[in-house]
Amino acid sequence: MIYQTITFTIKDRIAVVTLNRPEVHNAFNEIVLSELLQVFTDLANNKNVRVVILTGARGTFCAGADLNWMKKMKNYTYEENFADAMVLAKAMHAVYSLPQPSIARVNGSAFGGGVGLISACDIAIAAEGAKFSLSEVRLGLVPACIAPYVIRKVGVGRARQYFITGERLDTGKALEIGLVNQVVPPDRLDSAVEQQISHLIQCGPNAIAMAKELLDKVPGMSWSDAQQFNADMIARLRISPEAQEGCAAFLEKRKPIWNDE
């Protein structure tokens, strides 16, 4: 498929999705969001992909909403705004719910929805010098569609502060609050991403998907529901071909051969 606003490659079972609008600092509009929704929906069903990288072209990760898009929205009806916002919400969830592990390669600053995209990824590695802001309130708006992912990433206490101040954060603060997992010099960004990939591909792909499901569902469960859910999950995994191979490889002191290889 040919995309207008993103680039998409797969090499050695690693997919790279790049926001490709450097002339507007990779800001997103309705086309970007529909393409992100499409590519991440397709990736979720692609058994040949083990890890997905999300990044931005050139020196910015994502500047949030495109100004020209925002100008158009000023004249939208409620129904048009609702439909538009639902595309954003669905695109964010497609990133978050991906069964494969996702890494945000944060090559530069991220504002508004760009912070949401980082939060929707499993791991975020940022280049020193990047800036971050949930700046929607300074426009009389709120980070509504990205809120579930930012809150999960940094917690309610931190989100409460930054949702209502719109203040700008440096990489040190982003690391401190848990928005990003690692900060490295720009010239070490790719090697840091490669190191994370090397960890991830050693793990069972189905186990990773189940771990992500565990993280998504268990926090909202009662204790009794969580006990049932967790016991069922581990019982099913223990008898799965992947876990049987993983345990056998451990006992035989060899690397496992996962069933998707």
C-alpha positions as CSV (number, residue, x, y, z in Angstrom):
1,M,0.0,0.0,0.0
2,I,1.2,3.5,-0.9
3,Y,0.9,6.0,2.0
4,Q,0.8,9.8,1.6
5,T,2.0,10.9,5.1
6,I,3.9,8.0,6.5
7,T,6.6,5.6,5.4
8,F,6.5,1.9,6.2
9,T,9.2,-0.7,5.9
10,I,9.7,-4.3,7.1
11,K,13.2,-5.8,7.2
12,D,14.4,-8.8,9.2
13,R,10.9,-9.0,10.8
14,I,11.2,-5.5,12.2
15,A,8.6,-3.0,11.0
16,V,9.4,0.8,11.0
17,V,6.5,3.3,10.7
18,T,7.8,6.8,10.2
19,L,5.6,10.0,10.4
20,N,6.8,11.7,7.2
21,R,5.7,15.3,7.2
22,P,8.9,17.0,8.1
23,E,7.8,20.3,6.6
24,V,5.2,20.6,9.5
25,H,7.3,18.8,12.1
26,N,5.4,15.6,11.5
27,A,2.1,17.1,12.8
28,F,-0.9,14.9,12.1
29,N,-4.1,15.5,10.3
30,E,-7.0,13.3,9.3
31,I,-4.9,11.6,6.6
32,V,-2.0,10.8,9.0
33,L,-4.5,9.4,11.5
34,S,-6.3,7.2,8.9
35,E,-3.0,5.9,7.6
36,L,-1.7,5.1,11.1
37,L,-5.0,3.3,11.8
38,Q,-4.6,1.3,8.7
39,V,-0.9,0.4,9.0
40,F,-1.2,-0.6,12.7
41,T,-4.4,-2.6,12.1
42,D,-2.5,-4.5,9.3
43,L,0.5,-5.0,11.5
44,A,-1.6,-6.5,14.3
45,N,-2.5,-9.3,11.8
46,N,1.0,-9.8,10.4
47,K,2.6,-12.8,12.0
48,N,5.9,-12.2,10.2
49,V,6.6,-9.0,12.2
50,R,8.2,-9.4,15.6
51,V,8.8,-5.7,16.6
52,V,7.4,-2.4,15.5
53,I,9.2,0.9,15.6
54,L,7.4,4.3,15.5
55,T,9.4,7.4,14.7
56,G,9.4,10.7,12.9
57,A,11.2,12.0,9.9
58,R,14.2,14.2,10.4
59,G,14.5,16.1,13.7
60,T,11.0,15.9,15.2
61,F,9.0,13.1,16.5
62,C,5.5,14.7,16.2
63,A,4.3,18.2,16.8
64,G,0.7,17.2,17.5
65,A,-2.2,18.4,15.5
66,D,-1.6,20.2,12.2
67,L,-2.6,23.9,12.2
68,N,-4.4,23.7,8.9
69,W,-6.4,20.8,10.1
70,M,-7.3,22.7,13.3
71,K,-8.5,25.6,11.2
72,K,-10.9,23.3,9.3
73,M,-12.2,21.9,12.6
74,K,-13.2,25.3,13.8
75,N,-16.1,25.2,11.3
76,Y,-17.1,21.5,11.9
77,T,-20.4,20.6,13.5
78,Y,-20.5,18.6,16.6
79,E,-21.2,15.4,14.5
80,E,-18.2,16.2,12.3
81,N,-16.0,16.8,15.3
82,F,-17.1,13.6,16.9
83,A,-16.4,11.5,13.8
84,D,-13.0,13.2,13.4
85,A,-12.1,12.6,17.1
86,M,-13.1,9.0,16.8
87,V,-10.5,8.4,14.1
88,L,-7.8,9.8,16.4
89,A,-9.1,7.6,19.3
90,K,-9.1,4.5,17.1
91,A,-5.6,5.3,15.7
92,M,-4.2,5.6,19.3
93,H,-5.8,2.4,20.3
94,A,-4.4,0.6,17.3
95,V,-0.9,1.5,18.4
96,Y,-1.6,0.6,22.0
97,S,-3.3,-2.7,21.4
98,L,-0.7,-4.0,18.9
99,P,0.1,-7.6,19.9
100,Q,3.7,-7.1,19.0
101,P,6.0,-5.0,21.1
102,S,6.3,-1.4,20.0
103,I,9.2,1.0,20.5
104,A,8.8,4.8,20.1
105,R,12.1,6.0,18.6
106,V,11.7,9.6,19.9
107,N,14.2,11.4,17.6
108,G,13.0,14.9,18.6
109,S,10.3,16.9,20.3
110,A,6.7,15.7,20.8
111,F,3.7,17.8,21.6
112,G,0.0,17.1,22.2
113,G,-1.0,14.0,20.3
114,G,2.7,13.2,19.8
115,V,3.0,12.6,23.5
116,G,-0.1,10.3,23.1
117,L,1.7,8.3,20.4
118,I,4.7,7.8,22.7
119,S,2.5,6.8,25.6
120,A,0.7,4.2,23.4
121,C,4.0,2.5,22.7
122,D,5.4,-0.1,25.0
123,I,8.9,1.3,25.2
124,A,10.1,4.9,24.5
125,I,13.7,5.8,23.8
126,A,14.4,9.5,23.4
127,A,17.2,11.5,22.0
128,E,18.7,14.1,24.4
129,G,17.4,17.6,23.6
130,A,13.8,16.5,22.8
131,K,11.0,18.6,24.4
132,F,7.5,17.4,25.4
133,S,4.2,19.1,26.2
134,L,0.6,18.3,26.7
135,S,-0.2,21.8,25.4
136,E,-3.9,21.4,24.6
137,V,-5.2,23.5,27.5
138,R,-3.3,26.5,26.1
139,L,-5.6,26.3,23.1
140,G,-8.7,25.9,25.2
141,L,-8.8,22.1,24.6
142,V,-7.9,18.9,26.5
143,P,-5.9,15.8,25.6
144,A,-9.1,13.8,25.6
145,C,-8.4,11.0,23.0
146,I,-4.8,10.4,24.3
147,A,-5.7,10.6,28.0
148,P,-6.1,6.8,28.6
149,Y,-2.6,6.2,27.3
150,V,-0.8,9.1,29.0
151,I,-2.5,8.3,32.3
152,R,-1.4,4.7,32.0
153,K,2.1,5.8,31.2
154,V,2.8,8.4,33.8
155,G,0.0,7.9,36.4
156,V,-2.9,10.1,37.4
157,G,-0.8,12.4,39.7
158,R,1.6,13.4,37.0
159,A,-1.1,13.6,34.4
160,R,-3.1,15.9,36.6
161,Q,-0.3,18.4,36.7
162,Y,0.7,18.4,33.0
163,F,-2.8,18.1,31.6
164,I,-3.7,21.4,33.3
165,T,-0.5,23.4,33.0
166,G,0.6,22.6,29.5
167,E,4.2,23.2,30.6
168,R,7.1,22.0,28.6
169,L,9.3,19.1,29.8
170,D,12.9,18.2,28.9
171,T,14.1,14.6,28.5
172,G,15.3,14.5,32.1
173,K,11.8,15.3,33.4
174,A,10.2,12.9,30.8
175,L,12.4,10.1,32.1
176,E,11.7,11.0,35.7
177,I,7.9,10.8,35.3
178,G,8.1,7.6,33.1
179,L,7.0,9.1,29.8
180,V,10.1,7.7,28.3
181,N,12.1,4.7,29.4
182,Q,15.6,5.8,28.2
183,V,17.4,8.9,27.1
184,V,20.5,8.8,25.0
185,P,22.6,11.1,22.9
186,P,21.2,11.5,19.4
187,D,24.1,9.6,17.8
188,R,23.3,6.6,20.1
189,L,19.5,6.5,19.5
190,D,19.6,3.8,16.8
191,S,22.0,1.6,18.8
192,A,19.8,1.9,21.9
193,V,16.7,0.9,19.8
194,E,18.7,-2.1,18.4
195,Q,19.6,-3.2,21.9
196,Q,15.9,-3.2,22.9
197,I,15.1,-5.2,19.8
198,S,17.7,-7.8,20.7
199,H,16.1,-8.3,24.0
200,L,12.6,-8.5,22.6
201,I,13.3,-11.1,19.8
202,Q,14.7,-13.5,22.4
203,C,11.2,-13.7,24.0
204,G,8.2,-15.8,22.9
205,P,6.0,-13.7,20.6
206,N,2.8,-15.1,22.0
207,A,4.1,-14.6,25.6
208,I,4.7,-10.9,24.7
209,A,1.2,-10.5,23.4
210,M,-0.2,-12.2,26.5
211,A,1.9,-10.0,28.8
212,K,0.5,-6.9,27.0
213,E,-3.1,-8.3,27.5
214,L,-2.3,-8.9,31.2
215,L,-1.1,-5.3,31.6
216,D,-4.2,-3.9,29.8
217,K,-6.9,-5.9,31.6
218,V,-5.8,-6.8,35.1
219,P,-5.6,-3.3,36.6
220,G,-9.3,-2.8,36.0
221,M,-10.4,-6.2,37.5
222,S,-11.5,-7.1,41.0
223,W,-9.2,-9.4,42.9
224,S,-11.4,-12.4,42.4
225,D,-11.7,-11.7,38.6
226,A,-8.0,-11.2,38.3
227,Q,-7.2,-14.5,40.1
228,Q,-9.4,-16.4,37.6
229,F,-8.1,-14.5,34.6
230,N,-4.4,-14.9,35.6
231,A,-4.8,-18.6,36.5
232,D,-6.5,-19.3,33.2
233,M,-3.9,-17.4,31.2
234,I,-0.9,-19.2,32.8
235,A,-2.6,-22.6,32.5
236,R,-3.2,-22.1,28.8
237,L,0.3,-20.8,28.2
238,R,2.0,-23.7,30.1
239,I,0.5,-26.2,27.6
240,S,1.1,-24.1,24.5
241,P,3.8,-25.1,22.0
242,E,5.7,-21.9,22.6
243,A,6.0,-22.4,26.3
244,Q,6.8,-26.1,25.9
245,E,9.7,-25.1,23.6
246,G,10.8,-22.3,25.8
247,C,11.0,-24.5,28.9
248,A,12.7,-27.3,27.0
249,A,15.3,-24.9,25.6
250,F,16.0,-23.6,29.1
251,L,16.5,-27.1,30.5
252,E,18.6,-28.1,27.5
253,K,20.7,-24.9,27.8
254,R,20.0,-23.8,24.2
255,K,18.2,-21.0,22.5
256,P,14.5,-21.6,21.9
257,I,13.1,-21.9,18.4
258,W,9.8,-20.0,18.5
259,N,6.9,-21.5,16.5
260,D,6.7,-18.4,14.2
261,E,10.3,-18.8,13.0
